[in-house]
């Protein structure tokens, strides 16, 4: 069964490795994808690269994060933990009521000059719970990508 969603998926922070990887897979699966970035030109460049890799029928566009949020009600947040709270506070006015927000943020710490190697405790319990406090009231769902994947596979 090849059921496509009826709405676009906005990947906020979509120019990084996690966002680009998810967007490429969704574009290959026939989904409409919007790459969000702080820099609209960088988002458009990344969207073009993903479109080339995904194939002729790929529907991928790029825009500034606020515009990407305003364009659809399905948002996937793929930003580093240290930028999550500030970005969500900035985007709050652009997030549509009733939006589904999927947060792929993982609170990781790195040793000086090293790679991320351990998780950081988050006062709210998880990065997704922190994000839930920062988005507008009325959003439909806030979850991590692990939870979302399990939910989508089960349906």
C-alpha positions in Angstrom: 0.0 0.0 0.0 1.4 3.4 -1.0 -0.7 5.9 0.9 0.6 9.5 0.7 -0.2 12.1 3.2 -2.5 15.0 2.2 -0.3 17.7 3.7 3.3 18.8 3.3 5.9 17.9 5.9 8.0 20.9 7.1 11.4 19.9 8.4 12.5 22.7 10.6 16.3 22.8 10.8 16.2 20.8 7.6 19.6 21.7 6.3 21.4 19.7 8.9 22.2 16.0 8.7 19.1 14.7 10.5 16.7 17.0 8.7 18.3 16.3 5.3 18.2 12.6 5.8 14.6 12.5 6.8 13.5 14.9 4.0 15.3 12.8 1.4 13.6 9.6 2.5 10.1 11.3 2.6 10.7 12.9 -0.8 11.7 9.5 -2.3 8.5 8.1 -0.8 6.5 10.7 -2.7 5.7 13.1 0.2 5.7 16.9 -0.3 8.6 18.3 1.8 9.4 21.8 2.9 12.9 22.4 4.1 13.1 25.1 6.8 16.2 27.0 7.8 17.3 30.3 9.4 18.5 31.2 5.9 15.9 30.9 3.1 18.7 30.7 0.4 20.3 27.8 2.2 17.0 26.0 2.6 16.3 26.4 -1.2 19.8 25.1 -2.0 19.3 22.1 0.3 15.8 21.5 -1.3 17.4 21.5 -4.8 20.0 18.9 -3.7 17.4 16.7 -2.1 15.2 17.0 -5.2 18.1 15.9 -7.5 18.8 12.9 -5.3 15.2 11.9 -4.8 14.2 11.8 -8.4 12.2 13.7 -11.0 8.9 13.5 -9.2 10.2 14.8 -5.9 8.3 17.8 -4.4 10.7 19.6 -2.2 10.9 23.3 -1.5 12.9 25.5 0.8 12.0 28.5 2.9 12.9 30.3 6.1 11.7 28.5 9.2 8.8 30.8 10.0 7.4 30.5 6.5 7.8 26.7 6.6 5.8 26.6 9.8 3.1 28.8 8.4 2.9 26.7 5.2 1.7 23.4 6.8 0.5 21.9 10.1 2.9 19.0 10.2 6.2 20.0 11.6 9.3 18.0 12.3 11.9 19.7 14.5 15.5 18.6 13.7 17.7 21.1 15.5 20.5 20.7 18.1 19.2 20.8 21.7 21.1 24.0 22.5 19.0 25.9 19.9 15.6 24.2 20.5 14.1 26.6 23.1 15.2 29.8 21.4 13.9 28.6 18.0 10.5 27.5 19.3 10.1 30.8 21.1 10.8 32.6 17.8 8.5 30.3 15.7 5.6 30.3 18.2 3.6 32.9 16.3 4.0 31.0 13.0 2.9 27.6 14.3 -0.7 27.0 13.2 -3.3 26.0 15.8 -3.9 22.2 15.7 -0.4 21.5 14.2 1.3 18.2 14.8 4.8 18.8 16.1 7.4 15.9 16.0 10.6 16.7 17.8 13.7 14.8 16.9 15.8 16.8 19.4 18.1 14.8 21.6 19.7 16.6 24.6 23.4 15.5 24.1 26.6 16.8 25.7 30.1 16.6 24.3 33.4 16.7 26.0 35.6 19.6 25.1 36.3 19.4 21.4 34.7 15.9 21.3 31.7 14.3 19.9 28.4 14.1 21.7 28.7 11.2 24.1 26.1 11.5 26.9 22.6 12.8 27.4 21.8 15.8 29.4 19.0 15.8 32.0 16.1 18.1 31.0 14.1 19.7 33.7 10.8 18.9 32.0 11.8 15.2 31.5 12.7 15.2 27.8 13.4 17.5 24.9 9.9 16.8 23.6 8.3 17.8 26.9 10.3 21.0 26.9 9.2 21.7 23.4 5.6 21.1 24.4 5.8 23.9 26.9 7.2 26.3 24.2 4.7 25.8 21.3 1.3 27.5 21.2 -1.6 25.9 23.1 -3.8 23.8 20.8 -1.2 21.7 19.0 -2.3 18.2 18.4 0.7 16.1 19.3 4.2 16.4 20.5 6.5 13.4 20.4 9.9 12.2 19.7 10.7 10.6 16.4 10.9 7.2 18.1 7.4 7.5 19.3 6.2 8.8 16.0 7.8 6.0 14.1 6.2 3.4 16.3 2.8 5.1 15.9 3.1 5.3 12.1 4.2 1.7 11.8 1.3 0.5 13.9 -1.3 2.3 11.8 
